[in-house]
Amino acid sequence: MNRREGGTKDRLTVTIDHLVLQRAKEAADRKRIPLSRLIENFLAFFATPEVYCFNCGEQFQSTETDLCLKCGWMRCPKCTACGCSVSEETAAAIFYMRKVYEDLLAGRIKR
């Protein structure tokens, strides 16, 4: 199922730190993005992460691909690229960028 599919909407009540909410509203206003869309996009990504291949740019769901037995990275379903085909410097950059997203999803990023 495509996470962008339309459908019925449910009301959600959440409790968020006042300053976090204020800053988020200001940033969303600057970018002209409704907070509800930001929350929906985050929850959709959290439930069904979609990533892009660093080699060919193909978008795919991380839950629907195999891992390379040698390097442990996801294999692109289109070009089969994995971490075995990148330099150590590129692998480090990808690793730390992924770490930022994992911290974000797990709530480990603090102000």
Buried (B, 14 or more C-beta within 10 A) or exposed (E): EEBEEEEEEEEEEEEEEEEEEEEBEEEBEEEEEEBEEBBBEEEBBEEBBBBEBBBEEEEBBEEEBEEBEEBEBBBBEBEBBBBEBBEEEEBEEBEEEEEEEEEEEEEEEEE
